[in-house]
Amino acid sequence: MIHSQSQNFYNKSNKSYLINSSSFFVLRSFLQFKISQSKTNKLFLLKVMSNLIDQYNLLNQNLSVMHPLHEFKKKYIINQLIRRQKYEIIRLINQQQKQKLKIK
């Protein structure tokens, strides 16, 4: 009787072990897949980089192909830089004029 109970317990224990090990295997394989997928997505080869550079150059040469929003952002950034340069030049001119007035 004791022998059969221990054997029954062993069978239950063995089943739970098998279930746990199979679920662990599934989880481990899923994680390995996700990790390998993330590594391949972030990998930039020289060929891919040259392709991206070519695409960027093509878009710069032909702005009509570029998405209108990107084109607008590019023009906006360039205009901001030009304004800053103009304001800096004006500020320097004003500063020089003030110094000339102080000297006189």
ZILIN-V202675 format. One record per run of one state. SS is the DSSP state (H for helix, E for strand, L for the rest). FROM is the first residue (numbers start at 0). TO is the last residue. Records with the same first field share a line. If there is no record, write none. Layout:
SS = FROM-TO ; FROM-TO
//
This chain:
L = 0-0 ; 41-44 ; 61-66 ; 103-103
H = 1-40 ; 45-60 ; 67-102
//
